């Protein structure tokens, strides 16, 4: 056995072998998960969206809206898979974790864009002079602003914690918590006070509901749970209002439904609590 190990060591130290190994590593790293099938799929989705305007009558506007919403979601999922190689890629952030901020932003984007596009197609079919002239309530702009604030503010807050070194007990506790969750800790890295995944394939839905730091990873984050429920309830409520709008099969679409101010205030408070909770120190620095 020592002779074999010596021969292997000599082979790996050989310059020619090193060049082959390096070339193989570069080639493997350069392989992109984006395939021809991803490109074709996205082109087909766009063509279907364009074709719906001419072939689906305005009287089927409710089904048109549901189909457009499905196609937009499918577009994002396929694009995310093409970029990261994972079907959760659309929701994975720079920490290679499923992000609640990205999840809620995608929900609102798909819901509102599909509604607006459906309204435009209905107006075109009904030969309205200005089909793009669909009033968007100010509260809806405010809602999108709140969602974007969480999407942008969350990584900014977390970036400040990457420069603060976590103490050894917290690091050990984090690794033990991940081990209990059957997570391969060899694929996890601790950057400052944050626990990050080394590759997108280790991302899980559980990332949306647990802490991000060495001191609270593996624990349920109530701030995230609260924001998830507020977002889900408001999305379902607004989807119901849109469903009622598109069941009116005779009139052009002049405006999108108004959001209740009380629900908007609750969502704003939930997002504020989510960001403040992220900003608070949960780990002790060395």
N, C-alpha and C positions, 0 to 999 in steps of 0.2 A: 504493500500500500504506500509506504513512503516514496518508493521509486516512481509509482504512478503519479503521486501528487507533485513530485519534482518535475516530471515530464510535462504535466499540465501547466505548472508555473512557468516553465521555460517557453512553452508554446504561447502562452498569453503575453509573455514579455517580448516575443518576436515582433519586430516592426511591421512585417507584412500581415501578421495575424491582427495586430492592433488596427491597421488600416481597414481591414475587412470588417472587424467588429464595429469600428466607428462609422463606417459607411452604412452598415446594417442598421445601426441605431438612428442615424440621420434619416434613412429611408423610412423606418418605422414611425419616427416622429412626424414625418412629412405627410403621412397618409391621412387624408381628411375624411371625417365621417360623412361629408356631403357627397352624395352619389348622384348619378344621372336621374335616378328615380325621384329624388327630392325635387330637382328642377322641373321634371315633367309633371309631377303632381301639383306643384304650385302654379304652373302655366295652365293646367286643366282647371284648377279652382278659379283662377282669374277669368278664363274663358266662360266658365259656367255662370259666374257672377255677371259678366257682360251680356251673355245670352239670355239671362232671365228677364232682362228689361223688355225684350222683344217678344218673348214666348209665353210669359206668365201674365195673365190678365190681372187688372187691379182688383177684381172681385175676389181673388185668392190672396189678398194682401197679408192675411194672418199667416198663412202657410209660407208665403214668400219671405216674411220676416224671420220665421223660425229657420227656414232653409239658409238664409243669408247669415244668420247668427251661427249656425252650425259650420258653414263654409269658412267664415272668418276664424272661428276657433280652430278648425282643422288646418287652416293655413299656418297659424301660429305654432301649432303643435308639430307640424311637419318641418317648419323652418327651425324650430328649436332642436328637433332631433337631428337635422342636418348639420347644425353648428356644433352640438355637444355630443352627438351619438346616443343621447338618452331621450326617451319619450317625455320625460319631465323637464327637458331642456328649456322650455319656455319659461319655467318658473325658477330656474337655478340662477343664483347671483354669483358674484365674484368669489365668494367663499365656498363655491361648489355645494351650496345648500339651497333647499327649496325655501324661497322667501315669501313671507306673508304680504309684504309691501308690493312685491311684483304680482302676486296672486290677485289681490284686490284691484290693482290697477288694470290688469288684463280683463277681469270681470267687467269693470265699468267701460273699458274701451270697446270690447266686443258688443256689449249691450247697447251702448249709445250709437256707435258707428253703424251697427246693423239697423237700428231704428231709423236713423237719418237716411241711410241708403235706400231703405224700403220706402220711406216717404217720397224721396226723389223719384224712384221708379213709378210709384203710383201716380204722382203728379204728371210725369211724362206720358203715361198711358192715358190719363184723362185730358191730355193736351192743355194743361195749365200754362199760361204765358211765361211764368217764372217758376219753373219746377224746383229750383234750388232755394227759393225763398221760403224757408221753414224756420219759424221763430224758435230759438232755443232759450228757455227760461234762465234768468240770471242765477237762480239757485243751482241750476245744473252746472253752470260754469264754476260756481263756488265749490260744488262737490268735486269736480274734476281737479280743481286747484288743491283741495285738501288731500286727495289721493296722490297727486304728484308730489306734494310736500313730503308725505311719508316715504314715497319712493326715492326721493333725492336725499331727504334728511337722514334716513336710516343708515346708509353707507357712510355718510359724513360723520355721524356720531360714532359708528364702529371704528372708523379709521383712527380716531384719537386714542382708542384703547389698544391699538396694535403696538404703539410705542411704549406702553406701560408694561413692564415685566411682571408676570404673575409669580406668586410665591410657590415653593415646591409642594406644600400640602394641598393647595388648590389644584395644581397640575396632577398630582397623584389621585385626588378625589375625582377629577374629570375623567381620567383614564379608567378608573374603576367603574364609574357610572356608565361609560360607553361600553365597557366589557359586559356589564349586566344586561345591556340592551342588545347583545350579540353583534356589536359593531367591531370590525377589524381595526384595532387601534394602530396598526401599521400603515393604514391609509388615512390616518388623521394627523394633523399637525397643530401645535399650539403656537400661535403668533401673538406675542404680547400676552394680553388677557383673553384673547379670543381662541375658540376651538374651531378650526376650519378643516374641510375635507381636501385631500390632495388631488382628487379627481372627481368629475361630475357623476360617475357611476355610483358613488357612495351617497348621493343625495337621497333623502327620504321625505315622505309627507310629514313625518313626525318633526322635521326641522321647523315647520311653521308654528309649532306649539311649545317648543322647549327653549330654555335659555341658550345664549350664545357664548357665555363666558365660562372660564374654568370653574368658577364657583357655583354656577347654576345650570350647567349643561346636564341633561338628563332629568331636569325638574320641569314641571309644567309651569309655563309663564302665563299667569292670569291676564296680564295686559294684552297678550297676543290672542288669547281665547276670547276676551271681550271684544276686541276689534274684529275678529273673525265673525262673531255672531251678529254684531251691529251691521257689518258689511253685507253679510248674507241676507239678513232680514230686509235691509233697504233695497238690495238688488232684486229680491223676489217681489217686493212691494211695487217697485218701479216697473218690473217686467209685467206685473199684472195690469198696471195702468196702460202700458204700451199695448198689451193684448186687447184691452177694451177699445183703445184708439183704432187698432187695425181691424177690428170687427165691424167698424162703420164702413160699409162697402160701397157707398155712393159718393161721399164728399172727398175732395182733395185733402191732403195733409198740410195744414197751415202752421201747426206748432206742435212741439213735443210736450208731453204732460209736465205739469208743475210739481216740484218736490215739496212735501210738507216741511215747513220751517222747523218744527219741533224735531223731526227725525234727522234733519240736517245738523241741528245743534248737537244732538246725541252723537252723531257720527264724528263731528268735529271734536267733541270732548274725548271720544274713544281714541281718535288718532293722536290727540295731544297727550293723553295718558300713555299711549304706546311709545311715543318718542321720548317723553320724559323718563319713562322706565328704562329705556335703552341708554339714556344719558347718565343715569345714576350709577355710581360705582358699586358693582356687586362683588368685585374681587379685591383682595389686599395686594398692594404692590410690594416688591421686595425692597 
